[in-house]
Amino acid sequence: MEIVLVGLNHRTAPVEVRERVSFNAEQTQRAAEQLRARGILEETLVLSTCNRSEVYGVPPEASHECAPVLSTFLSEFHSVRADVLRVSLYHHYDREAVRHLFRVAAGLDSMLLGEAEILGQVREAYRLAHEHGATGPVLNRLFQGALEVGKRVRTETELGTRPMSAASAGVKLAERIFGKLSERKALVLGAGTVSEQVVSYLRDRGIAQLHVMNRSQERAEELAKQFGGKVVGWGEWDTALQSPDVVVSSVSTEEPVLRREIVERAMVARGNRALFLMDLGVPRNIDPKVAELYNVYVYNTDDLTEIVQLNRSARESEIPQAQGIVEEHVSKFLSWQASVELVGLVDALSTKLREERASFIRSRAEAMKHMSETDRAHVDKLMDEMLEKLLLEPARRLRDEKELRRKIQNVEALRDLFLSNREKP
């Protein structure tokens, strides 16, 4: 019942690599189906956000050969050269995989310490995988534990009282460039969760004018109405880019929606008035070549370094308490994992001992010829009772004593001690 994790994040890969390995909802489902169809994983879940792409799984057999196979799969699935991807990937098994996920859910592994969105993203990834039958008892328990960790950290520590997000950091960056936003105009591309947060933060800063553009006109109208903004039709760039000082984009797309020629044309119409573009999408929504234009300032999620550091400095005192919650739940999950595996081990031991008992009796059949059928049956019964005593009491204690399950976490060592490789369950 091994757990394996292969992934990359903002610490190991720049946005140029992360966007090539990101998963949309359809790709998430397709990847899970392929991994199970090929027999690579029995259970699987893909977690993909702007700062990470991770595959969690339970392989058919415990083997540290699974992670390299998953790395190759990611390379082939996204058509990224293996040598390019290899330097960015991390591999974790069992305890370290569990700890990593719990830290992610707690907001401890985010670019912005205590990031607001990540717990919802973990919850949504789990919901989708569970609905499509990609998870099983192990990943169900694991991700339910992760959600509990995230909830506790946000409830019991200060990380949850002043949550940071990419949306809030992007707006702070705009304030650094323009100062107060009360005399500025903004255009928000997209109408999802991140865009809604951006609009909320801009409105809180007293933005003078707010426009929303989204592929779904209905959703754009809902968001604009909620915050007193106006809607611009999708793709009406000449109109949309004439007035805003700030453009923040968070659109689900495989290709950039703002290309160089679009912005270049807009800058001519604007008389080259300064334009701030914040790209919160992964894959990126804005063509990197746009940054080559005069008086156009393009930032993406990797450009939030200074704000990230200030955010971390203000919250570092909360890390030990949050980490303590993580470790408590890591131990709890490993104890559950060990108890499940130990039940299988006890069953296997029971089968082996009964086979050994039968073999022992057969090997001594000649020496027992003088015994009557009643006596031999009595010997059989006594040996059965001895086996029951040897096995039932440990099984009962494993079931009833949580502290015992917590102590016994290396079940593989017990298998190696009592069962040969051929006999392992």
C-alpha positions as CSV (number, residue, x, y, z in Angstrom):
1,M,0.0,0.0,0.0
2,E,2.7,2.4,-1.0
3,I,2.0,6.1,-1.8
4,V,4.0,7.8,-4.5
5,L,4.2,11.5,-5.5
6,V,5.9,13.0,-8.5
7,G,5.6,16.7,-9.3
8,L,7.1,20.1,-9.7
9,N,6.4,23.5,-8.2
10,H,7.4,27.2,-8.1
11,R,10.6,26.2,-6.1
12,T,11.8,23.7,-8.7
13,A,10.6,25.1,-12.0
14,P,10.1,28.5,-13.6
15,V,6.7,29.4,-15.0
16,E,8.0,28.6,-18.5
17,V,8.3,24.9,-17.5
18,R,5.3,24.8,-15.1
19,E,2.9,26.0,-17.9
20,R,4.1,23.1,-20.1
21,V,3.2,20.5,-17.5
22,S,-0.1,22.0,-16.3
23,F,-3.3,20.0,-16.5
24,N,-6.8,21.3,-17.3
25,A,-9.8,19.3,-16.1
26,E,-10.0,17.1,-19.2
27,Q,-6.3,16.3,-19.1
28,T,-6.5,15.5,-15.4
29,Q,-9.2,12.9,-16.1
30,R,-7.4,11.5,-19.2
31,A,-4.1,11.2,-17.4
32,A,-5.7,9.3,-14.5
33,E,-7.4,6.9,-16.9
34,Q,-4.2,6.2,-18.8
35,L,-2.2,5.6,-15.6
36,R,-4.7,3.0,-14.4
37,A,-5.2,1.4,-17.8
38,R,-1.4,0.9,-18.2
39,G,-1.2,-0.6,-14.7
40,I,1.2,2.1,-13.5
41,L,-1.2,3.1,-10.6
42,E,-4.3,1.6,-9.0
43,E,-5.4,4.9,-7.5
44,T,-4.4,8.3,-8.8
45,L,-5.1,12.0,-8.4
46,V,-3.6,15.0,-10.3
47,L,-3.3,18.3,-8.4
48,S,-2.5,21.2,-10.9
49,T,-2.5,24.9,-9.9
50,C,-0.6,27.9,-11.1
51,N,2.3,27.0,-8.9
52,R,2.4,23.2,-9.1
53,S,1.6,20.0,-11.0
54,E,1.7,16.9,-8.9
55,V,0.6,13.3,-9.5
56,Y,-0.3,11.2,-6.4
57,G,-0.8,7.5,-6.7
58,V,-0.9,4.0,-5.2
59,P,1.0,1.5,-7.4
60,P,0.0,-2.1,-7.7
61,E,3.1,-3.2,-5.8
62,A,5.4,-1.4,-3.4
63,S,8.4,-0.4,-5.5
64,H,10.6,2.7,-5.7
65,E,10.7,2.1,-9.5
66,C,7.3,3.7,-9.8
67,A,8.4,7.4,-9.6
68,P,10.8,7.1,-12.7
69,V,7.9,5.6,-14.6
70,L,5.6,8.5,-13.6
71,S,8.3,11.0,-14.7
72,T,8.5,9.4,-18.1
73,F,4.7,9.4,-18.3
74,L,4.6,13.2,-17.6
75,S,7.2,13.8,-20.2
76,E,5.3,11.9,-22.9
77,F,1.8,13.1,-21.8
78,H,2.9,16.8,-22.2
79,S,5.4,16.3,-25.0
80,V,8.3,17.8,-22.9
81,R,11.7,16.3,-23.3
82,A,12.7,14.1,-20.4
83,D,16.0,15.8,-19.7
84,V,14.2,19.2,-19.5
85,L,11.6,17.9,-17.1
86,R,13.9,15.7,-15.0
87,V,15.8,18.5,-13.3
88,S,12.5,20.1,-12.1
89,L,10.7,17.0,-10.7
90,Y,10.7,15.8,-7.1
91,H,9.9,12.2,-6.0
92,H,8.4,11.4,-2.6
93,Y,7.2,8.1,-1.1
94,D,4.9,7.2,1.8
95,R,5.8,9.4,4.8
96,E,7.4,12.2,2.8
97,A,4.5,12.1,0.2
98,V,2.0,12.4,3.0
99,R,3.9,15.2,4.7
100,H,4.3,17.1,1.4
101,L,0.5,17.0,0.7
102,F,-0.4,18.0,4.2
103,R,2.0,21.0,3.9
104,V,0.5,21.9,0.6
105,A,-3.1,21.9,2.1
106,A,-1.9,23.9,5.1
107,G,-0.5,26.6,2.8
108,L,3.1,26.0,4.0
109,D,4.4,25.0,0.6
110,S,2.8,27.9,-1.3
111,M,4.7,30.8,-2.9
112,L,2.6,33.0,-0.6
113,L,2.7,31.5,3.0
114,G,-0.9,30.7,4.0
115,E,-2.2,31.1,0.5
116,A,-6.0,31.4,0.5
117,E,-6.8,29.4,-2.7
118,I,-4.8,26.3,-2.3
119,L,-7.2,24.4,0.1
120,G,-10.0,24.9,-2.3
121,Q,-7.9,23.7,-5.2
122,V,-7.0,20.6,-3.2
123,R,-10.7,20.0,-2.4
124,E,-11.7,20.4,-6.1
125,A,-8.9,18.1,-7.3
126,Y,-10.1,15.4,-4.9
127,R,-13.7,15.9,-5.8
128,L,-13.0,15.5,-9.5
129,A,-10.8,12.4,-9.0
130,H,-13.3,10.8,-6.7
131,E,-16.3,11.5,-9.0
132,H,-14.4,9.8,-11.9
133,G,-13.5,6.8,-9.8
134,A,-9.8,7.5,-9.9
135,T,-9.2,7.3,-6.1
136,G,-9.7,4.4,-3.7
137,P,-9.5,3.8,0.0
138,V,-5.9,5.0,0.4
139,L,-6.1,8.3,-1.5
140,N,-9.6,8.9,-0.2
141,R,-8.2,8.7,3.4
142,L,-5.1,10.7,2.4
143,F,-6.9,13.7,0.9
144,Q,-9.6,13.7,3.5
145,G,-6.8,14.0,6.0
146,A,-5.2,16.8,4.0
147,L,-8.5,18.8,3.9
148,E,-8.7,18.4,7.7
149,V,-5.1,19.7,8.1
150,G,-5.8,22.7,5.9
151,K,-9.0,23.5,7.9
152,R,-7.3,23.2,11.2
153,V,-4.3,25.4,10.2
154,R,-6.6,28.1,9.0
155,T,-8.8,27.9,12.1
156,E,-6.1,27.5,14.8
157,T,-3.3,29.7,13.5
158,E,-2.9,33.3,12.3
159,L,-2.2,32.0,8.8
160,G,-5.9,31.8,8.2
161,T,-6.9,35.2,9.6
162,R,-5.1,37.3,7.0
163,P,-4.9,35.0,4.0
164,M,-2.7,36.0,1.0
165,S,-3.3,35.0,-2.6
166,A,-1.8,35.6,-6.0
167,A,-4.8,37.9,-6.6
168,S,-4.0,40.1,-3.6
169,A,-0.3,40.1,-4.4
170,G,-1.0,41.2,-8.0
171,V,-3.1,44.1,-6.7
172,K,-0.4,45.1,-4.2
173,L,2.2,45.1,-7.0
174,A,-0.1,47.4,-9.0
175,E,-0.3,49.8,-6.0
176,R,3.5,49.9,-5.9
177,I,3.7,51.1,-9.5
178,F,0.7,53.5,-9.5
179,G,0.3,54.4,-5.9
180,K,-3.3,54.8,-4.9
181,L,-5.7,53.1,-7.4
182,S,-8.6,55.4,-6.7
183,E,-7.9,57.4,-9.9
184,R,-7.0,54.3,-12.1
185,K,-8.9,52.1,-14.4
186,A,-8.7,48.4,-14.6
187,L,-9.6,45.5,-16.9
188,V,-10.0,42.0,-15.5
189,L,-9.7,39.1,-18.0
190,G,-11.6,36.0,-16.8
191,A,-14.4,35.5,-14.4
192,G,-13.3,32.5,-12.3
193,T,-12.4,32.4,-8.6
194,V,-9.0,34.2,-9.0
195,S,-10.6,36.9,-11.2
196,E,-13.4,37.3,-8.6
197,Q,-10.8,37.9,-5.9
198,V,-8.9,40.4,-8.1
199,V,-12.1,42.3,-8.7
200,S,-12.9,42.3,-5.0
201,Y,-9.4,43.6,-4.1
202,L,-9.6,46.3,-6.8
203,R,-12.9,47.5,-5.5
204,D,-11.6,47.6,-2.0
205,R,-8.8,49.8,-3.2
206,G,-11.4,52.2,-4.6
207,I,-10.6,51.6,-8.3
208,A,-12.2,54.3,-10.4
209,Q,-13.4,52.2,-13.2
210,L,-13.6,48.4,-13.6
211,H,-14.3,46.4,-16.8
212,V,-14.6,42.6,-17.0
213,M,-14.0,40.5,-20.1
214,N,-14.8,36.7,-20.2
215,R,-15.6,34.1,-22.8
216,S,-18.9,33.5,-21.0
217,Q,-20.8,36.8,-21.3
218,E,-23.3,35.7,-18.7
219,R,-20.6,35.0,-16.1
220,A,-18.9,38.3,-16.9
221,E,-22.1,40.2,-16.3
222,E,-22.7,38.4,-13.0
223,L,-19.2,39.4,-11.8
224,A,-19.4,43.0,-13.1
225,K,-22.8,43.5,-11.5
226,Q,-21.7,42.1,-8.2
227,F,-18.9,44.7,-7.9
228,G,-20.3,47.6,-9.9
229,G,-18.3,47.1,-13.0
230,K,-19.0,47.0,-16.8
231,V,-18.7,44.2,-19.3
232,V,-16.5,44.3,-22.5
233,G,-17.2,41.7,-25.1
234,W,-14.7,38.9,-25.4
235,G,-12.0,39.7,-28.0
236,E,-12.9,43.4,-28.4
237,W,-9.3,44.3,-27.7
238,D,-9.3,47.7,-29.5
239,T,-12.0,48.9,-27.2
240,A,-11.0,47.1,-24.0
241,L,-7.3,48.2,-24.0
242,Q,-7.8,51.9,-24.7
243,S,-8.5,53.1,-21.2
244,P,-7.2,50.8,-18.5
245,D,-4.0,51.4,-16.5
246,V,-4.1,48.0,-15.0
247,V,-4.9,44.7,-16.7
248,V,-5.1,41.5,-14.6
249,S,-5.6,38.2,-16.5
250,S,-6.6,34.8,-15.1
251,V,-8.0,32.8,-18.0
252,S,-7.9,29.0,-18.6
253,T,-6.2,28.7,-22.0
254,E,-3.6,26.7,-23.8
255,E,-2.3,29.7,-25.8
256,P,-1.8,33.4,-24.9
257,V,-5.0,35.5,-25.3
258,L,-3.0,38.8,-25.4
259,R,-0.6,38.7,-28.2
260,R,2.1,41.3,-29.0
261,E,0.3,42.7,-32.1
262,I,-2.9,43.3,-30.1
263,V,-1.1,45.3,-27.3
264,E,1.1,47.1,-29.8
265,R,-1.9,48.3,-31.7
266,A,-3.5,49.3,-28.4
267,M,-0.4,51.3,-27.3
268,V,-0.6,53.4,-30.5
269,A,-4.2,54.2,-29.8
270,R,-3.3,55.1,-26.2
271,G,-0.5,57.4,-27.2
272,N,2.0,55.0,-25.4
273,R,0.4,55.7,-22.0
274,A,1.9,53.3,-19.4
275,L,0.1,49.9,-19.2
276,F,0.5,47.4,-16.3
277,L,-0.2,43.8,-17.2
278,M,-0.4,41.1,-14.4
279,D,-0.6,37.6,-15.7
280,L,-1.9,35.2,-13.1
281,G,-2.5,32.4,-15.6
282,V,-0.6,29.1,-16.0
283,P,-0.2,28.5,-18.9
284,R,0.5,32.2,-19.3
285,N,-2.3,34.4,-20.8
286,I,0.0,37.1,-22.1
287,D,2.7,36.5,-24.8
288,P,6.1,37.2,-23.2
289,K,7.0,39.3,-26.3
290,V,4.5,41.9,-25.1
291,A,7.1,42.9,-22.4
292,E,9.4,44.1,-25.3
293,L,7.0,47.0,-26.0
294,Y,7.8,50.5,-24.7
295,N,6.0,51.6,-21.5
296,V,4.3,48.1,-21.1
297,Y,5.1,46.4,-17.9
298,V,4.3,42.6,-17.8
299,Y,4.5,40.6,-14.6
300,N,3.6,36.9,-13.9
301,T,3.4,34.8,-10.8
302,D,7.2,34.4,-10.6
303,D,7.6,38.2,-10.3
304,L,6.0,38.4,-6.9
305,T,9.2,37.6,-5.1
306,E,9.5,40.8,-2.9
307,I,5.9,40.6,-1.9
308,V,6.3,36.9,-1.1
309,Q,9.3,37.7,1.2
310,L,7.4,40.4,3.0
311,N,4.4,38.1,3.4
312,R,6.6,35.3,4.8
313,S,8.4,37.6,7.2
314,A,5.1,38.7,8.7
315,R,3.9,35.1,9.2
316,E,7.0,33.1,10.0
317,S,6.1,32.9,13.7
318,E,3.0,30.9,12.8
319,I,5.0,28.1,11.0
320,P,5.9,26.0,14.1
321,Q,2.3,25.7,15.2
322,A,1.1,24.9,11.6
323,Q,3.9,22.4,11.2
324,G,2.9,20.7,14.5
325,I,-0.6,20.2,13.1
326,V,0.9,18.7,10.0
327,E,3.1,16.3,11.9
328,E,0.2,15.2,14.1
329,H,-1.9,14.3,11.1
330,V,1.1,12.6,9.3
331,S,1.4,10.3,12.3
332,K,-2.3,9.7,12.4
333,F,-2.4,8.7,8.7
334,L,0.6,6.5,8.9
335,S,-0.9,4.7,11.9
336,W,-4.1,4.1,9.9
337,Q,-2.0,2.9,6.9
338,A,0.0,0.5,9.2
339,S,-3.2,-0.9,10.8
340,V,-4.7,-1.7,7.4
341,E,-1.5,-3.4,6.2
342,L,-1.1,-5.3,9.5
343,V,-4.5,-6.8,9.1
344,G,-3.3,-8.2,5.7
345,L,-0.1,-9.3,7.3
346,V,-2.0,-11.2,10.1
347,D,-4.2,-12.9,7.5
348,A,-1.1,-13.9,5.6
349,L,0.6,-15.2,8.7
350,S,-2.5,-17.2,9.6
351,T,-2.6,-18.8,6.2
352,K,1.1,-19.6,6.4
353,L,1.0,-21.1,9.9
354,R,-2.0,-23.3,8.9
355,E,-0.1,-24.6,5.9
356,E,3.0,-25.2,8.1
357,R,0.8,-27.0,10.6
358,A,-0.7,-29.3,7.9
359,S,2.8,-30.0,6.5
360,F,4.1,-30.7,10.0
361,I,1.3,-33.3,10.6
362,R,1.8,-34.9,7.2
363,S,5.6,-35.3,7.8
364,R,5.0,-37.1,11.0
365,A,2.1,-39.3,9.9
366,E,4.3,-42.4,10.1
367,A,5.4,-41.6,13.7
368,M,1.7,-41.1,14.7
369,K,0.4,-44.4,13.2
370,H,0.0,-45.9,16.7
371,M,-2.4,-43.1,17.6
372,S,-6.2,-43.6,17.2
373,E,-8.2,-41.3,14.9
374,T,-9.7,-39.7,18.1
375,D,-6.2,-38.9,19.4
376,R,-5.0,-37.5,16.1
377,A,-8.1,-35.3,15.9
378,H,-7.4,-34.1,19.4
379,V,-3.8,-33.2,18.5
380,D,-5.2,-31.3,15.4
381,K,-7.6,-29.4,17.6
382,L,-4.9,-28.5,20.2
383,M,-2.7,-27.2,17.4
384,D,-5.6,-25.1,16.0
385,E,-6.3,-23.6,19.4
386,M,-2.6,-22.7,19.7
387,L,-2.6,-20.9,16.4
388,E,-5.8,-19.1,17.3
389,K,-4.2,-17.9,20.5
390,L,-1.1,-16.8,18.7
391,L,-3.0,-14.8,16.1
392,L,-6.3,-13.7,17.6
393,E,-4.9,-11.7,20.5
394,P,-2.5,-9.6,18.3
395,A,-5.3,-9.0,15.8
396,R,-7.7,-7.9,18.5
397,R,-5.0,-5.5,19.9
398,L,-4.3,-4.1,16.5
399,R,-8.1,-3.4,16.1
400,D,-8.7,-1.9,19.5
401,E,-5.4,-0.2,20.6
402,K,-4.7,3.0,18.7
403,E,-1.4,3.5,20.5
404,L,-0.1,0.1,19.3
405,R,-1.1,1.0,15.7
406,R,0.8,4.2,16.0
407,K,4.0,2.4,17.1
408,I,3.9,-0.2,14.4
409,Q,4.5,1.7,11.2
410,N,7.1,-0.3,9.3
411,V,5.0,-3.2,8.2
412,E,7.4,-4.1,5.4
413,A,10.0,-5.0,8.0
414,L,7.5,-7.4,9.6
415,R,6.7,-8.9,6.2
416,D,10.4,-9.5,5.5
417,L,10.8,-11.0,9.0
418,F,7.9,-13.5,8.9
419,L,7.2,-14.1,5.2
420,S,9.4,-14.9,2.2
421,N,9.0,-12.7,-0.9
422,R,7.0,-15.5,-2.5
423,E,4.5,-15.5,0.3
424,K,4.0,-11.7,0.8
425,P,0.4,-10.6,0.3
